Amino acid sequence: MEGDAFFDTNEGTHQIRLCFTYCNEEQIRCGIKILADAYFAYLKESALQTH
């Protein structure tokens, strides 16, 4: 869920809120890996576009 839904100001536009209450440890680890892979792919793509 987008982070700005949890603020009454314009804060949170560069944040997300993650719910892991019903996830087991393996699902959390898998989710963290997916997020990390997406983040590093974004950084790599951003670096390529600036050169």
Contacts in CASP RR format, 6 or more apart in sequence:
PFRMAT RR
TARGET T0000
AUTHOR 0000-0000-0000
METHOD contacts of the structure
MODEL  1
MEGDAFFDTNEGTHQIRLCFTYCNEEQIRCGIKILADAYFAYLKESALQT
H
1 16 0 8 1.000
1 17 0 8 1.000
1 19 0 8 1.000
2 12 0 8 1.000
2 13 0 8 1.000
2 15 0 8 1.000
2 16 0 8 1.000
2 17 0 8 1.000
3 12 0 8 1.000
3 13 0 8 1.000
3 15 0 8 1.000
3 16 0 8 1.000
3 17 0 8 1.000
4 10 0 8 1.000
4 11 0 8 1.000
4 12 0 8 1.000
4 13 0 8 1.000
4 15 0 8 1.000
5 17 0 8 1.000
6 12 0 8 1.000
6 17 0 8 1.000
20 27 0 8 1.000
20 28 0 8 1.000
END
